[in-house]
C-alpha cells in the first residue's frame, strides 16, 4: 500500500515533467493517477460541471509529445487501450510511447470518439508524429 507522501511525490514528478497521468501496476494491485489542471479561476465545482464534449465537431489530431516506440497496450495486458470507434473521455490513456525503460502516456485531449489510429504497435514515432484522430 502506498503512503500519502509517496502519492504526493508522484504528483510533484508529474507536474515537473508536465505529464497529465501515470499508471503503475504490480502483482495484485494497480494505481492510475490523473492530474486535473486548473482552468483559470474556475472553482472545482465549475470544472466538474463542464464535462460536456466540445460543441465543435471538428476532428483533433493527437500527436506524440516525444520520440519513442508506439505501444497500443500496456506491456502486461493483451487488450489495446483503444480501438477505432471507441468513445474516450478527456485524460483517458490512448497509448504509450516507450523511450528506453520509460513509458509516457498518450492521453485524450477531449471527450470524443477514436476515428483513426495512425501508428501501429512497435512503430517508431517522433515528436509531433500524428497518432490518433478524435472527433
C-alpha positions, 0 to 999 in steps of 0.5 A, a space after each residue: 500500500 502506498 503512503 500519502 507522501 509517496 502519492 504526493 511525490 508522484 504528483 510533484 514528478 508529474 507536474 515537473 515533467 508536465 505529464 497529465 497521468 501515470 499508471 503503475 501496476 504490480 502483482 495484485 494491485 494497480 494505481 492510475 493517477 490523473 492530474 486535473 489542471 486548473 482552468 483559470 479561476 474556475 472553482 472545482 465545482 465549475 470544472 466538474 460541471 463542464 464535462 460536456 464534449 466540445 460543441 465543435 465537431 471538428 476532428 483533433 489530431 493527437 500527436 506524440 509529445 516525444 520520440 519513442 516506440 508506439 505501444 497500443 497496450 500496456 506491456 502486461 495486458 493483451 487488450 489495446 487501450 483503444 480501438 477505432 470507434 471507441 468513445 474516450 473521455 478527456 485524460 483517458 490513456 490512448 497509448 504509450 510511447 516507450 523511450 528506453 525503460 520509460 513509458 509516457 502516456 498518450 492521453 485524450 485531449 477531449 471527450 470524443 470518439 477514436 476515428 483513426 489510429 495512425 501508428 501501429 504497435 512497435 512503430 517508431 514515432 517522433 515528436 509531433 508524429 500524428 497518432 490518433 484522430 478524435 472527433 
